[in-house]
């Protein structure tokens, strides 16, 4: 496997929100909620200096390790958050942010490892490898 991208993105991870719709001049328009859009911009901005010169083609393996802040109510012995945000929605936000920059389309991801845990510094470690 060849490493395509390896970056630690700092910031509070935000799950991909449900698309919102509105009607404008007789047409239905869809848009991302602002929190999702801001998180995707953060991911992209921090990944830009580590990205390949052109979007990669072919099958890819992605590994994501999310770190979330521990709520004061959570006991120290609990290492893994079982509350929101949902892991699959956290993943989707990262996939969308890197589409067209690191890889052509997120359908190229054929192997995926995703975890979330409590940590001191919120963020996500992203690793993409060509298979």
PAZAPA-4460 file (N, C-alpha, C; in steps of 0.05 Angstrom, whole numbers, plus 32768, in hexadecimal, padded with zeros to 4 digits):
% residues 131
    n_x    n_y    n_z   ca_x   ca_y   ca_z    c_x    c_y    c_z   seq   type   mol
   8011   7FE8   8000   8000   8000   8000   8012   8019   8000     1      X     A
   8009   802D   7FF1   8017   8046   7FF0   8007   805C   7FFD     2      X     A
   8014   806A   8010   8005   807F   801E   7FFF   8097   800C     3      X     A
   7FE6   809F   800B   7FDD   80B5   7FFB   7FDA   80CE   800C     4      X     A
   7FD0   80CB   8024   7FCC   80E1   8037   7FCE   80D7   8053     5      X     A
   7FDB   80E7   8064   7FDB   80E2   8081   7FDC   80FD   808E     6      X     A
   7FC6   8104   809C   7FC4   811E   80A9   7FB4   811B   80C3     7      X     A
   7FBB   812B   80D7   7FAB   812D   80EF   7F9C   8148   80ED     8      X     A
   7F82   8146   80EC   7F71   815E   80EA   7F68   8166   8106     9      X     A
   7F6F   817E   810E   7F68   8188   8129   7F4D   8197   8127    10      X     A
   7F3D   8193   813B   7F23   81A0   813D   7F0E   818C   8146    11      X     A
   7EF7   8196   814F   7EE2   8184   8159   7ED4   8177   8141    12      X     A
   7ED6   815C   813E   7EC9   814F   8128   7EAB   8153   8128    13      X     A
   7EA0   8158   8111   7E83   815D   810D   7E78   8148   80F9    14      X     A
   7E62   813C   8100   7E56   8128   80EE   7E49   8136   80D7    15      X     A
   7E48   8128   80C0   7E3A   8133   80A9   7E1D   8135   80B0    16      X     A
   7E13   814E   80AD   7DF7   8153   80B3   7DE4   814B   809C    17      X     A
   7DCB   814A   80A2   7DB8   8144   808D   7DB7   815C   807A    18      X     A
   7DB5   8156   8060   7DB3   816C   804D   7D99   817C   8052    19      X     A
   7D9A   8195   804F   7D83   81A7   8052   7D79   81AF   8036    20      X     A
   7D5F   81B3   8034   7D53   81BB   801B   7D44   81D5   801E    21      X     A
   7D43   81E4   8008   7D33   81FC   8007   7D2A   8200   7FEA    22      X     A
   7D15   8210   7FE7   7D0A   8215   7FCC   7D12   8231   7FC4    23      X     A
   7D1D   8233   7FAB   7D25   824D   7FA1   7D1D   824E   7F83    24      X     A
   7D0D   8261   7F7D   7D04   8265   7F61   7CF8   824C   7F55    25      X     A
   7CE8   823D   7F65   7CDB   8225   7F5C   7CEC   820C   7F5B    26      X     A
   7D05   820E   7F63   7D17   81F7   7F63   7D1F   81F0   7F80    27      X     A
   7D22   81D6   7F85   7D2B   81CD   7F9F   7D4A   81CD   7F9F    28      X     A
   7D55   81DA   7FB3   7D73   81DB   7FB6   7D7A   81CD   7FD0    29      X     A
   7D91   81BF   7FCF   7D9B   81B1   7FE7   7DB5   81BF   7FF0    30      X     A
   7DBA   81BE   800A   7DD3   81C9   8014   7DDB   81BB   802E    31      X     A
   7DF5   81BD   8034   7E01   81B2   804C   7DFA   81C4   8064    32      X     A
   7DF5   81B9   807B   7DF3   81CA   8093   7E0E   81D7   8098    33      X     A
   7E0D   81EF   80A4   7E26   81FE   80A8   7E3B   81F0   80B9    34      X     A
   7E33   81E1   80CD   7E47   81D3   80DE   7E56   81BE   80CE    35      X     A
   7E48   81AF   80BD   7E54   819B   80AC   7E67   81A8   8098    36      X     A
   7E5E   81BE   808C   7E6E   81CC   8078   7E87   81D7   8084    37      X     A
   7E86   81E2   809C   7E9D   81ED   80AA   7EB1   81D7   80B0    38      X     A
   7EA8   81C0   80BA   7EBA   81AA   80C1   7EC8   81A0   80A8    39      X     A
   7EB9   819D   8092   7EC5   8194   8079   7EDA   81A7   806F    40      X     A
   7ED6   81C1   8072   7EEA   81D5   806A   7F03   81D3   807C    41      X     A
   7EFF   81CD   8096   7F16   81CA   80A8   7F26   81B2   809F    42      X     A
   7F19   819C   8099   7F27   8183   8091   7F37   8189   8077    43      X     A
   7F2A   8195   8064   7F37   819B   804A   7F4E   81AD   804E    44      X     A
   7F4B   81C2   805D   7F61   81D6   8061   7F79   81C9   806E    45      X     A
   7F75   81B7   8081   7F8C   81AA   808E   7F98   8193   807D    46      X     A
   7F88   8188   806B   7F92   8172   805A   7FA0   817C   8041    47      X     A
   7F9B   8195   8039   7FA6   81A0   8020   7FC4   819E   801E    48      X     A
   7FD3   81A3   8033   7FF0   81A3   8032   7FFB   8186   8031    49      X     A
   7FEA   8172   8036   7FF3   8156   8036   7FE8   8147   801E    50      X     A
   7FD7   8153   800E   7FC9   8145   7FF9   7FDC   813E   7FE2    51      X     A
   7FD4   812B   7FD1   7FE4   8124   7FBA   7FE1   813A   7FA5    52      X     A
   7FF3   813C   7F91   7FF2   8151   7F7D   7FD7   8150   7F6C    53      X     A
   7FCC   8138   7F69   7FB3   8136   7F5A   7FA3   8120   7F68    54      X     A
   7F88   8121   7F66   7F77   810D   7F72   7F80   80F1   7F68    55      X     A
   7F82   80DE   7F7B   7F8B   80C3   7F75   7F74   80B3   7F69    56      X     A
   7F7C   80A1   7F57   7F69   808E   7F4B   7F6E   8073   7F56    57      X     A
   7F5A   8061   7F55   7F5E   8046   7F5E   7F53   8041   7F7A    58      X     A
   7F55   8027   7F83   7F4B   8020   7F9D   7F5B   802B   7FB4    59      X     A
   7F4D   8033   7FC9   7F5A   8040   7FE0   7F52   8033   7FFA    60      X     A
   7F63   8034   800E   7F5D   802C   8029   7F5E   8046   803A    61      X     A
   7F4A   8049   804B   7F48   8061   805D   7F47   8058   807A    62      X     A
   7F57   8066   808A   7F56   8061   80A7   7F51   807C   80B5    63      X     A
   7F3D   807D   80C5   7F35   8096   80D4   7F34   808F   80F2    64      X     A
   7F41   80A0   8101   7F40   809E   811F   7F36   80B8   812A    65      X     A
   7F1D   80B9   8133   7F12   80D1   813E   7F17   80D3   815B    66      X     A
   7F1E   80EB   8165   7F20   80F0   8182   7F0B   8105   8189    67      X     A
   7EFB   80FF   819D   7EE6   8111   81A6   7EEC   8119   81C2    68      X     A
   7EE2   8130   81CA   7EE6   8139   81E6   7ED5   8128   81F9    69      X     A
   7EE0   8122   8210   7ED2   8113   8224   7EBF   8126   8233    70      X     A
   7EA5   8120   8234   7E94   8130   8245   7E9B   812C   8262    71      X     A
   7E96   8140   8273   7E9C   813E   828F   7E8C   8128   829C    72      X     A
   7E76   8121   8291   7E65   810C   829D   7E6F   80F0   8297    73      X     A
   7E82   80ED   8284   7E8C   80D3   827C   7EA2   80CA   828F    74      X     A
   7E9F   80B2   829B   7EB4   80A8   82AD   7ECF   80A4   829E    75      X     A
   7EE5   80A6   82AC   7EFF   80A4   829F   7F04   8088   8294    76      X     A
   7EF7   8074   829F   7EFB   8058   8295   7EEF   8054   8279    77      X     A
   7EDC   8065   8271   7ECF   8062   8257   7EE1   806F   8242    78      X     A
   7EEA   805F   822F   7EFC   8068   821A   7EEF   806F   8200    79      X     A
   7ED8   8063   81FB   7ECB   8066   81E1   7EAF   8073   81E4    80      X     A
   7EAA   8088   81D5   7E90   8095   81D6   7E7B   8085   81C7    81      X     A
   7E65   8080   81D5   7E4F   8071   81C8   7E37   8083   81C3    82      X     A
   7E3C   809D   81C2   7E27   80B1   81BE   7E2D   80BE   81A3    83      X     A
   7E1C   80D1   819C   7E20   80E0   8183   7E39   80F1   8185    84      X     A
   7E47   80F6   8170   7E3F   80F2   8154   7E43   80D5   814B    85      X     A
   7E33   80CD   8139   7E33   80B3   812D   7E4C   80AF   811C    86      X     A
   7E59   8098   811F   7E73   8093   8112   7E70   8094   80F3    87      X     A
   7E5B   8089   80E8   7E58   808A   80CB   7E54   80A6   80C0    88      X     A
   7E48   80B8   80D0   7E44   80D3   80C7   7E5E   80E3   80CA    89      X     A
   7E6F   80DC   80DE   7E89   80E9   80E0   7E9A   80E1   80C7    90      X     A
   7E99   80C8   80C0   7EA7   80BD   80A9   7E9F   80CC   808F    91      X     A
   7E85   80CF   808B   7E7A   80DB   8073   7E85   80F7   806F    92      X     A
   7E87   8106   8084   7E91   8122   8082   7EAE   8122   8078    93      X     A
   7EBE   810F   8081   7EDA   810E   8079   7EDC   8105   805B    94      X     A
   7ECC   80F0   8055   7ECC   80E7   8039   7EC5   80FE   8026    95      X     A
   7EB0   810D   802C   7EA7   8123   801B   7EBC   8139   8019    96      X     A
   7EC9   813F   8030   7EDD   8155   8030   7EF4   814F   801E    97      X     A
   7EFC   8135   801B   7F14   812E   800C   7F0E   8126   7FEF    98      X     A
   7EF4   8124   7FE8   7EED   811D   7FCD   7EF5   8133   7FB9    99      X     A
   7F02   812B   7FA3   7F0B   813E   7F8F   7F26   814B   7F95   100      X     A
   7F31   8146   7FAD   7F4A   8152   7FB5   7F5F   813B   7FB9   101      X     A
   7F58   8128   7FCA   7F6A   8111   7FCF   7F64   80FA   7FBC   102      X     A
   7F4A   80F5   7FB8   7F41   80E0   7FA5   7F2B   80EB   7F94   103      X     A
   7F26   80DF   7F7D   7F11   80E8   7F6B   7EF5   80E6   7F77   104      X     A
   7EF0   80CE   7F83   7ED5   80CA   7F8E   7ED8   80B7   7FA6   105      X     A
   7EC6   80BA   7FBA   7EC8   80AA   7FD2   7EC0   808D   7FCD   106      X     A
   7EB6   8086   7FB5   7EB0   806B   7FAE   7ECA   805A   7FAA   107      X     A
   7EE1   8068   7FA8   7EFA   805A   7FA5   7F03   804D   7FBF   108      X     A
   7EF8   8055   7FD5   7EFF   804A   7FEF   7EF3   802E   7FF2   109      X     A
   7F05   801A   7FF2   7EFC   7FFE   7FF3   7F02   7FF1   800E   110      X     A
   7F13   7FFE   801E   7F1A   7FF4   8039   7F18   800B   804C   111      X     A
   7F0B   8006   8063   7F06   801C   8075   7F09   8012   8092   112      X     A
   7F18   8022   80A2   7F1A   801D   80BF   7F14   8038   80CD   113      X     A
   7F00   8038   80DD   7EF8   8051   80EA   7EF3   804C   8108   114      X     A
   7EFF   805D   8119   7EFA   805B   8136   7EF5   8077   8141   115      X     A
   7EE7   8077   8158   7EE4   8090   8167   7EEA   808A   8184   116      X     A
   7EF7   809C   8192   7EFE   8098   81AE   7F00   80B4   81BB   117      X     A
   7F01   80B3   81D5   7F06   80CC   81E4   7F23   80D3   81E3   118      X     A
   7F29   80ED   81E1   7F45   80F6   81E1   7F47   8112   81EC   119      X     A
   7F5F   811B   81EF   7F64   8136   81FB   7F62   814C   81E5   120      X     A
   7F69   8145   81CD   7F68   8159   81B7   7F55   814E   81A2   121      X     A
   7F3E   815B   819E   7F2B   8151   818A   7F36   8154   816E   122      X     A
   7F2F   8141   815D   7F38   8142   8141   7F35   8126   8135   123      X     A
   7F43   8123   811E   7F42   8109   8111   7F5D   8104   8103   124      X     A
   7F67   80EC   8105   7F7E   80E5   80F6   7F75   80D6   80DD   125      X     A
   7F7D   80E0   80C6   7F74   80D6   80AC   7F8C   80C9   809D   126      X     A
   7F88   80B1   8095   7F9D   80A3   8085   7F8F   8097   806C   127      X     A
   7F99   809D   8054   7F8E   8092   803C   7FA6   8084   802D   128      X     A
   7FA2   806B   8025   7FB7   805C   8018   7FAC   8050   7FFE   129      X     A
   7FBC   8050   7FE9   7FB5   8043   7FD0   7FBA   8025   7FD2   130      X     A
   7FA8   8016   7FC8   7FAA   7FF8   7FC9   7FB6   7FEE   7FAF   131      X     A
***
